[in-house]
Amino acid sequence: MKADGSTTRVLLTKPAAGKYPLGCDLYPPMIPMGLGFLARALRDYNVDYAMSDNYLASFGQTNWNDSKFRTSLRDYRPTHVCVSAMSVEWPEALQLIRTTREELPECQIYCGGPHARFASKEISNLCDAVVVGEGERALPHLLTGTISPEFRNGNIIEYPFIDPLDSLVHSTNGRKEMIPWDDFSPLQYNLVMPWLGLDRAPVVNLNTSRGCPFSCKFCSILGLWGRGFRYFTAPVIVDEIQDLKERFGINGVCFREDNFIVLRERVEKMCEMLIDRQLNIDWAAEARVDSIDEPLADLMRRSCCKGLLFGVESGSEWMLKAMQKGITKEVTRRAIAICKQHGIKSYATIVYGLPGELPEHRKATKEFLSDIKPDFVEESVYLGIPGSAYYSELLREGNWEFFDPVTLHIYPRGYKQLYRETVKHQDGVLPY
């Protein structure tokens, strides 16, 4: 974090773990790569910055307070605070904004992340600038006052998507890295994910692509990234993994992105390079069931793939068609069987309560899971998230029992009862 002598000091931060569905310690603390990409951009521009990962600081705590964040503000005295948040994190993001205003009234506050994409107008009066979409180009230009008028609408900034993503790894000092790992040591996060076969610490999470070419109606990815698939190439990924092993001694990588194996050639090249370099790095990823077959599974196994997270979603053919998932039960059955054959753990996500779902559809899903026997099952209840096709339908038709004006989430009719039956959390975690 080298400063150039200027008075600009940027605090990059993300909210604490939330209380509502999808936000209550949903995942163990992972390196916030979104902030990492921003940090990398600031480093290239010689802008002084610091980090405050409130999710890491609050994980597992039932009564977290913002004292550490206040200390960061008082000690570092940033001129700018950049808050990145998902919609589910927005209540906690508001706390960070209020705290910043209290401690440093003159500090500029910039907001980004998925919620900024979906609620830019709604939150524009709460911060000094809203960055919609990717911020690696926009943030440095905001700080230097060089934003082109074509990318500005009041205090809402939106830049074109970055393509190719490989362009993000080339720094001005000649070093190639996705993010400044010295600021995000894998050892600090102590991540393991045994349900995906990643039980040899330390494990690091990587985001190596943006976007998805599919159209599942419950998913907000199209609203966030648009249709398409942009990615880091296999050599960049493997170089990054090797560097992380040499510097931090990592033993595993979890590719936390929407569909890691959608581009087969990229995965094959990565696997071959991992094998050739004999890195012995366990890895796991998210994937579609129609992306895996015997030859690819064998290659992935030999490159130390330990687990795949599949969006199974339902065991009802009617529901799969209704949600435009583009798969069948038979394809899912084959994918789980291939994983078992090759010693790759299978993690199946299921979503109940989608519009049009009936009790018999849920019954068919449970019977299907009992039949195919994935290694791990994550069951959830559909919550209307801004950016998805179902969200637009619910908003238009009014078929909901609660609308959260803070997160903009829509709780479909029957949500509370189905949530009680499925998730078995107390009602206290719901906002209504």
Secondary structure as UniProt FT lines:
FT   STRAND          9..14
FT   TURN            21..23
FT   HELIX           33..44
FT   TURN            45..46
FT   STRAND          48..53
FT   HELIX           54..58
FT   TURN            59..60
FT   HELIX           67..76
FT   STRAND          80..84
FT   HELIX           87..89
FT   HELIX           90..103
FT   TURN            105..106
FT   STRAND          108..112
FT   HELIX           114..118
FT   HELIX           120..123
FT   TURN            124..126
FT   STRAND          129..132
FT   TURN            136..137
FT   HELIX           138..144
FT   HELIX           149..151
FT   STRAND          152..153
FT   TURN            154..155
FT   STRAND          156..158
FT   HELIX           165..169
FT   TURN            172..173
FT   HELIX           181..183
FT   HELIX           186..189
FT   STRAND          191..193
FT   HELIX           194..196
FT   STRAND          198..206
FT   STRAND          209..210
FT   TURN            217..218
FT   HELIX           221..225
FT   STRAND          230..231
FT   HELIX           234..248
FT   STRAND          252..255
FT   TURN            260..261
FT   HELIX           264..277
FT   STRAND          282..287
FT   HELIX           289..291
FT   HELIX           294..302
FT   TURN            303..304
FT   STRAND          305..313
FT   HELIX           317..322
FT   TURN            323..324
FT   HELIX           329..341
FT   TURN            342..343
FT   STRAND          345..352
FT   TURN            355..356
FT   HELIX           359..372
FT   STRAND          376..381
FT   TURN            386..387
FT   HELIX           389..397
FT   STRAND          400..403
FT   TURN            405..407
FT   STRAND          410..412
FT   TURN            413..414
FT   HELIX           415..422
FT   HELIX           427..429
//
